[in-house]
């Protein structure tokens, strides 16, 4: 199956590509679904083929038009991984994709490939706790500096100001989570990409400022950052893309040159998943749109319940943004749906949040998100525990905040369970 239909050259929709793009059943005994290619190495038809495949894999020569790199070794390429990567790139409307052994492997490999000593990363805040640890504690040991800018409508302005303070020539990456984890704050991606373009003026194109967007919460169904100028789109595929809480993986899609450079580091660092994980991701991608839309529908109903509950002081969810507000206008312009992550705050701080968390019977008290099951957790003491509480407070993450990931259980049961947990 090609990316376009022969009749009109119109590109297939992502939901269709997820079921067949990049796979030829005739090459696998006619199997409708791709088999799992559980092999470490691949046999060459000739010595000349082996030489050519390595020339392409290690960048010793440029790929000719319509040439497909051959299979060598599953650390370099594997059919299950490649099919998934091609389908993710098609969904994101990007040129190339790479799959990794975890979301953090995707983020860390990308940063190690693109950043050098003396570079500065400007990042939104809050971000996922693992990402914060990488930025705050690991990259500085390599001479790479990090500055945090609170996620919101004025993030792009804040990044431009921070770039002037540290020296615009030192800035190499603008890193964005939108919506932010766990506050659900939205960032104007087009404005951030424009700042990157301005900072890149007069530079060697190979050292342009990269706009990287963690799209885990809404993508690829409800948000496509590449449409707004992002160079890299990053996911924890453990979450919605995997969707069944039975695998750990990450994905990066984006421009050919940038993703290609990251791919070299993935090959040498060995941060790719095994073929079976690739096969599981292909399986999950087929139902991604259905799952995310159903979860978003239930989440919208639960957010409205929370918004009307007397024990809840604040609810952070896109559909509750005030009509006519700049925040709602941004959401409508940038996204096609709400997603299913809700952050809500209860009075009484950590003690009251823990009391609520311990009463759930259907929602599972566990970290992660985006699976078929509904989950709840306490960001300040769990997923974001490495960030000092006073700093989290400045980012809008309070001790009374609970993060909720809405799954596929029946809405009436989720509603009943939520009311029970909030009850006196």
N, C-alpha and C positions, 0 to 999 in steps of 0.2 A: 504494500500500500504506500503510495506516494503522499506528499504533504498537500498536493492540490488535485482536484478532480479533473480528468481529461476533457470533460465536456466544455468547461468554461475557464479553466485555469484558476478557479476560485479556491482559496484555501479551505480545507475542511475545518469544522469547528473542533475545539480541543476535546470535547467529549467523544467525538468520533475518532480522532487521531489516537486517543488513549487506548483504543481497542485494536489498532492494527498497524499504526505507522511504524515503519522501519523493520517490518517482519515479513518474510516470504515463506509461507508454509511449505512450498516445494523443496526448500532446503532443509526441512526437518521432517521428512517422511509424511508430509501433508498434515501434520498436527495443527489443529486450529489455534491452539494456544502454544506459545513458545515453550520448549522444554527448559529445564535447568541445566546450564552448561557447567557442570561441576568438574572442571578440568583446570589444571594449573598452566598447561602449555598447549600450543597449537602446532600441528604439523604443516610445514611448507610444501607446496607442490614442486618447488625447484629452489636451488640455491640462489638464483637471481631474485626470486620472490622474497626470500628471507632477507637479502641485502636491501631490497627496496623498502620493505616494511620497516626496517630499522632506520633507514635514511629519513623516513617520514616521522617515525616515533621520536627520534632524537633531534629533529629539526635540522638535519644535515642537508636537506633539500626541500624545496617547496612542492606542495601537492599540485598535481596537474588538474586542469578542469575536469570535473566528473570522476576524478580518481577517488576511490575509497581505500583508506589505510587498511592494510591486512591485519589479521589477528596474530599476535605474538605470544603473549603471556598474560595471565589474568591480573597481574599487578599493573600492566600497561593498558590492556583493553580486554573486554569480555562481552559476548553478545548480549547477555542479560543486562549488564550495566549500560551498554551503548544504546540499546533500545529504549530504556527508561530515560536516559539523558536526552535523546532526540525528542521524545514525547514531551518532556518537561520544557525544553527550549521552545518547542512549537507552542505550548500553552502560554509561555511567558512572552512570546513573540520576540525571541532573541536568537542569536546566531548559533550559540553553542552551550552545552550543558556538561556538568561534571557531578558525579555522585560520590559521596564520602561516607566514611564509617560512622560519623555522627554529625550533628549540627555544629558542635564546637570544632570538629576536624575541618569542616567546611570553612568556618570563620578563621581559625588559626592558620590553616594552610594558605588561604587567600592573603592574609595579612603578611605572613612570612615571605610569600612570593613577591608582593608588591612594595613592601616597606623596607627602608634601609636606615642605618644609624643616622640620626639627625632629623629624620622625618617627623612630622606631627600628624596625629589623627584627631580630627574634631568629631566628637560623637554626641548623639543625643543622650539624654538621661531622663528617666531611668532606662537601663537596658537589662537584659537577662543577667543573672548573677555570674554565670560562667564567663560571659563576654566582658563584664565589668572586671573580673579578676584578671583576665588576659590583658586588658587595657591598663589596668592600674598596677599590676604586680609583675607581669612577665615581660611585656614589651619594653618597659623602661630599662630592664637589665640588658637589652640589646641596643640601647641608645635611642629608642623611639618614644616620643612624648605623646601624651594624651590630654585633651581638654574636654570637659563636659559642658554641654549646653542643654538647658532644660527643654524637653520636647513641648512644642506648642506652635501657635500661629506665627510667632516671631523667631522661630529656630533659625531660619536662613539669615536673618539680620544678625542674630547672635553669633552665627558661624563666621560671617563676614567680619564682625568686630573682633572675634577671637583670632582670626587669621592675621589681622593688622597688628595685633598685640604680639603674637609669636613670630611674625615675619611671614608674609604671604608666600615667599619662595620655599619655605620649609613645609608647608602644608601639602600632604600627598593624598589624603583620603578624608572624605566626609562620610561618616558612618551613621546610618539612620535606622531606628526601629520605629515603624509606624503601622498600626498603633503601638504605642510604647508598652512594654511589659513591666509591671502589671497595670499601669494606670489608664491604659486605653487612649492616652493623649495622641492626637493626630498631628502629623507634620506635613507641610506643603512640599511635596517631593519636587515639583517643577521649579520652585524657588530655590531649593537647595542645589539642584542640578545647575541652575543658572549661576549661582555663586561659584560652583566648581569650574564652570566655563570661564568666568571672569578671572579666576585665580590662575587658570591655565594659559591665558593669553601670553604669547611670546615665549612659551616654554617648548622644549623638545617634546613632540607628541608622545614619545615613549615615557615621559615623566609628567604627563598631564595629571590633574587632580581627579581621582576616582570617586564617583558617587556610588556607595554601596548601601543597599537597603535590605534589612532583615524583614522578609515578607511572610513570616511564619503565621501570624495571626489571621490574615485575610487572604493570602494567596494560595494558589494562583486563580482561584475562582472569583473572588470579589475585588482584587486589586492587582494591577500589572505595572509595577514601577518603571519598567523599560519604556512604557508609553509616555512617561513624564521625564525621561532623560537619564534614568539610572544606568550606570555602566555594569553594575553587578546586582543580581537579585539572589538573595541567600535564604535558605530554609533549614530549619530542623525538620527533616522529612520523617522523623520519629512521630511528629504530631499529626496534623490532618492528612498529609500525603500518605504516610504509612497507615494511619487511622485506626489501627486495631490494637495498639499498645503491645505489639509482639515483635517489634524490631527497633533498632537504633540506626539512624542514617541522617545524612545531610545532603544538600544540593546547592550548587551555584550555577546560575545561567547568566549569559551576558554577551558582550562583544567578543568577537573571535580572537583578537589579539590579547585581550586581558585574560580571558578564560584559558587561552592556550598557554600563557605564561604560568598560570596557576596549575595547569595540568602537568607541567614539567615537575613542579614541586611535589604534586601528589604522587607521581611515579616514584620519585626518589625517597620521599618520606613514608610512602606506603600507607597513605590515609584513605584508601578506597575500601568499600565493603566487599564481602565475599559474594559470589554469584547467586547464592540462594536469597540473600537480602535483596539483590537486584530483582530477582524473580518475584519476591513478595511485594516489592514496590510497584512493579508492573501490574500485579493483581489488584493492588489497592487503588491505583490511579484510575482504573476503570469505573469505580464507584465514587470517586472523589466529589464530583459535582453534586450528585444525589445526596451524599452524606452531609456535605457542608451546608447545602440549602435547607435540609430538614433540621439540622442542628441550629441554624440561624433562626428559623421560624420559632422553634421552642424557646430559644434564648430571648427573643424579643418579648414573648409573653411573660417569661420569668422576670425580665428586667422591669416590665411595667408593674408586676406584682411587688417587687422590691421597692420600686419608686413610691408606691402608695403605703408601704408598711411603716407604722409608727416607730419601730425600733431601728430603722435604717436611716442613717443621717445623710448618705450620699450614694448615688449609683452612677457608675461610669460605663456608659454603653452608647453607641452611635445614635440609635433611634431616639434617645432621650435628649439629644442636643436640642437646644431651644430653636424653634422655628424663626428663621430670619437672622440667626446669629452667624458670624463669620465661621465658627467652628462647623456648624451644620452645612454651610455652603461648601466648605472644603471637602467634607465627607461626601456630599452628593456629587461633587465635581471629580473626585479622585477614586471613588469606590462604587461598586454596584450592589453592595449588600453590607449587612451589619457584622457578619461573623458570629461566633457563639461564645466569646470570652466576656464575662461580666466581672467587673471589680466593684464591690460595694463595701461600705463602711458602717460599722455598728458603734454605738456609744459604749464606753467602758474599756476601750483599748484592748490590749492583748488578752486580758482575763476574760472579757466578754466574747471576744472573737473565738477564743478556745472553747468556751462553753457552747457556742453555736456549732462549731466544727465537730465537737464530740457527740452531738445529738443526731447528726445525719444518719439515715439508714439506707437510702438509695444512692445518694452521692457518696463517692468513695473519698476518704481523706488520704490523698496522695498527690505528689507533684506530677508534672507533665500536663499535657492538654491535647485536645484535638482527637482523642480516641472515641470509640463507640460508646464507652461508659462515661458517665458524668463524674467530674472530679472537683474537689475543693481543697484549698490549701491556704496557708498564712504566709504571704510573701516576705514580711519583715523578718520572720524567724526561720524561714525555710528556703525558698528559692533565691532570695536576695540576702541571705544571712551574712554574706561576706562584706556587705556594704554597711557602714556605720549608720545606726538608726537616725541620728540627727541629719545626716546627709540625705537619707531616704525621705525624710520629712520634707526637705526642701524640694525634692523631686515629686512631691505629691503622694508618697506612699506612707500611710499612717499605720500605727500599731493596731488599729481597729479594722484594717482592710482585709477582706477575704477575696481571693481570686477563684472564680467559678468557671469551669469548662463544661458546657452543656453537651450531653451525648444524645444517644438515640432512644433512650427509654421513653415510655409513654408519658406525654406531657402531664396528664392528670396525676401520675405517681410522683413526678418531679415537683409539681406544684404542692402536693400534699406534704412531701418530705421537707420542702423548703419552709413551709409554714410551721411545721412541727419543730424544726431546728430553731426558728426564731421565737417560738412560743415561750412565755414565762414559765 
